[in-house]
Amino acid sequence: MRISEFCGLTISDLDMENRIIDINHQLLRSTGMKYYVESTKTNAGTRKIPMTDEVFRCFQAILEDREAPKYERMIDGYTGFLYLDANGMPEVAMHWENRFKHAVTRYNDIYRVQMPTITPHVCRHTYCSNQAKAGMNPKTLQYLMGHSDIGVTLNTYTHLGLEDAAAEMARVEAVEAARREQAKLSGESGQMVLSQKMFKTV
């Protein structure tokens, strides 16, 4: 999710029974401190995301730890935001950016090897790159990220390098070797003969 989409999540956007996150808006705050809700950044940004077991447990903890405020703030018809500040207002991107900055500063004060600047958007980039490296279907990844153009998914968010290219070429080569072995074992009869060697190749 984009950080503004995460901040806009309300209790009703979480289907805990079916483990689905409904993303259909984002929460923003202007320089004049005015809170407002907008539709997602793109039409593709409106999406439903399935929860992994780990994400499900995290949202369970968030809901359990959330203290119901004396008055639930309503912003453009939305209420029940997951995270509230000391004034009972929904937290926005700036709150999370400050948390990340504080954590990095604390780390760099202690350790010699310094950590670079990390923002919520960096986490989004990292997630996309890791899923691409793991071999997720590009169209599935595009859907999860809420990109209207797959070119954004492939060119902007997937930072792959030489090692990734080498690993992918080795994988394709192994598949091709298995195909050749299968064709050789099939022979003229067209019937495939299974062998231990073939399975080792795969």
RASULFEN-V41119 format. One record per pair of residues at least 24 apart in sequence whose ideal C-beta (glycine too) atoms are under 7 Angstrom apart, sorted by the first residue. I is the first residue (numbers start at 0). GAP is how many residues later the second one is. D is the distance in Angstrom with one decimal. If there is no record, write none. Layout:
i=I gap=GAP d=D
i=I gap=GAP d=D
This chain:
i=1 gap=24 d=6.7
i=1 gap=39 d=6.5
i=1 gap=122 d=6.7
i=2 gap=90 d=4.6
i=2 gap=93 d=5.8
i=2 gap=117 d=3.9
i=2 gap=118 d=6.6
i=3 gap=24 d=5.7
i=3 gap=89 d=5.8
i=4 gap=35 d=6.5
i=6 gap=83 d=6.5
i=6 gap=84 d=6.0
i=6 gap=85 d=5.3
i=6 gap=86 d=6.2
i=7 gap=29 d=6.4
i=8 gap=73 d=5.4
i=9 gap=68 d=5.7
i=9 gap=69 d=6.6
i=9 gap=70 d=4.2
i=9 gap=71 d=5.6
i=10 gap=52 d=7.0
i=10 gap=69 d=4.1
i=11 gap=68 d=6.1
i=13 gap=45 d=5.7
i=15 gap=43 d=6.9
i=18 gap=31 d=6.2
i=18 gap=32 d=4.1
i=18 gap=37 d=5.3
i=19 gap=28 d=5.2
i=19 gap=30 d=6.0
i=19 gap=31 d=6.8
i=20 gap=27 d=6.9
i=20 gap=28 d=4.6
i=20 gap=30 d=6.3
i=21 gap=26 d=5.5
i=22 gap=24 d=5.5
i=22 gap=26 d=6.5
i=24 gap=53 d=6.9
i=26 gap=63 d=5.9
i=26 gap=65 d=6.2
i=27 gap=64 d=6.9
i=28 gap=63 d=4.4
i=34 gap=40 d=4.9
i=34 gap=54 d=6.8
i=34 gap=55 d=6.8
i=35 gap=39 d=6.8
i=35 gap=40 d=6.0
i=36 gap=38 d=5.6
i=36 gap=39 d=4.0
i=36 gap=41 d=5.4
i=39 gap=106 d=6.4
i=41 gap=104 d=6.4
i=41 gap=106 d=4.1
i=42 gap=105 d=6.3
i=43 gap=102 d=5.3
i=43 gap=103 d=6.0
i=43 gap=104 d=4.2
i=44 gap=101 d=3.8
i=46 gap=96 d=6.3
i=46 gap=99 d=5.6
i=48 gap=95 d=6.2
i=92 gap=27 d=6.9
i=95 gap=24 d=5.1
i=124 gap=32 d=5.6
i=127 gap=25 d=6.8
i=127 gap=29 d=3.8
i=127 gap=30 d=6.2
i=128 gap=28 d=6.5
i=128 gap=29 d=5.4
i=128 gap=30 d=5.0
i=131 gap=26 d=4.0
i=131 gap=28 d=6.6
i=132 gap=27 d=6.6
i=132 gap=31 d=5.9
i=173 gap=27 d=6.9
i=176 gap=24 d=5.4
i=177 gap=24 d=4.6
